[in-house]
Amino acid sequence: MKIRGIAGIGAGLVAAAALALPVSAQEQEAAAEPEAASEAPAAEEEPDVPEARSLDELLELVKQGWSEERKENKAREARFRRNKAEQQQLLKDAKVILAREEARSERLESTFQANELKLAELEETYANRLGSLGELFGVVRQVAGDARGHVDSSLVTAEIRDDRGDFLLALGKSKALPSIEKLERLWYELQREMTEQGKVVRFDAPVLTLAGSEENREVVRAGVFTAISDGKYVLWDPDIQNLRELARQPPSKYVNTVSDFEETTSGIGSLAVDPSRGSLLSLLVDTPDATERVQQGGAVGYMIIVLGVIAVLIGIWRYAVLMIAGRGVAAQRESDTVSEDNPLGRVLAVYEANRDVDAETLELKLDEAVMRETTYLERFIWLVKVVSVVAPLMGLLGTVTGMIQTFQAITLFGAGDPKMMAGGISEALVTTMLGLMTAIPLVLLHAFVANAAKKIIEVLDEQSAGLIAERSEQTSA
């Protein structure tokens, strides 16, 4: 019984120690969380626990463990109190810093407001003192900007290649008041540009050729209007800041004056100038010549030209034949000898061959001869008349087809870009022009040819009627 009582007491102590250890551990962890967080890795390793072989050893172990835990708990409590004091000191320091920064913020805000007021006063003072200089500055910037654009597009720049363009650009973009030197330089550049406009100058400059190469040539500049080189007009291109040859030269009556003007060293020379300062010369590239105009007429235009040329050639041929025949008829009327190389001679030959027949038969024979000559004289004249009537109708046909193309372009691309409609409109106008240009001369040519044939036919009728009347008188007598 004694042994069982001791065993029961030992078991009770072990159970009490087992229950006391977790509770004290939880309280200590709640009281000192930083130390628990820092010591967490060490708690993960389980220490070696000695095994009790008897109740006495177990009781001794429990006693030692309880004593060590009390020491450890006291050490943790001391560290917690020490850390708590440090945290309170940090809190006090933070409050002191916060108060100091709030005071600094108030001082800065007051300084900012004071500076705002002072800045407004200074700006007002600046504006008052600036006065008319502000307007002068605005005018200078505007004049410099306008002069920069004028200088870039001026033909004088081809000769004078300095920094005046950069100077005017910088002055136009400057936000500070210009100095006296800059104002004088602006005045000088304006005066120099005006002076150069009235000069005819020879100088060497690079010229961009049509082949794409750049050649150094002698250039003659007539003011700011025209520049010539090697017998041709050259154009100043402001985009590339260089002289270039024209893709197409003006008409010959203007180009013919270039060589003589280049050779002139003194006195007065004639030269065609472009008052638009190159705009008219540059438009020559887009202006179609006669060949391109005809190409704009399309197939209808070519048909009108072909028919017109054929009709004109036939008309000229027939007019020449009639002129020769008319001269032969006139010579035959003056001659007593019958010659069959002209219409009147051939009619008289019929009369001579039928002298013995009666008047009615002779009349029929002569009428037949006159009709035969009339057919020969009026041959192909009808073709000239037909083409003169058909040509305007074909021009009208080209007008209709051209307008159809124009409306198709409007349907597909809209009416915003006139260039999309230019092809159809050009065809309509060119075919109408070609039709009229073909019809008008053909109508005149047909009138001349028909009149020449009519005169010869009238002579033949007159002579034929005279011969019949003479035969009738002889028969009556």
Secondary structure, DSSP 8 states (H G I E B T S, - for coil): -HHHHHHHHHHHHHHHHHHHHHHHHHHHHHH-HHHHHHSHHHHTS-------SSHHHHHHHHHHHHHHHHHHHHHHHHHHHHHHHHHHHHHHHHHHHHHHHHHHHHHHHHHHHHHHHHHHHHHHHHHHHHTHHHHHHHHHHHHHHHHHHHHHT-GGGGT--SSHHHHHHHHHH--S---HHHHHHHHHHHHHHHHHTT-EEEEEEEEE-TTS-EEEEEEEEETTTEEEETTEEEEEETTTTEEEE-SS---HHHHHHHHHHHH--SS-------TTTTHHHHHTTTS--HHHHHHHTHHHHHHHHHHHHHHHHHHHHHHHHHHHHHHHHHHHHH-SS--TTSHHHHHHHHHHHTTTS-HHHHHHHHHHHHHHHHHHHTTTHHHHHHHHHHHHHHHHHHHHHHHHHHHHHHHHH-SS-THHHHHHHHHHHHHHHHHHHHHHHHHHHHHHHHHHHHHHHHHHHHHHHHHHHHHHHHHH-
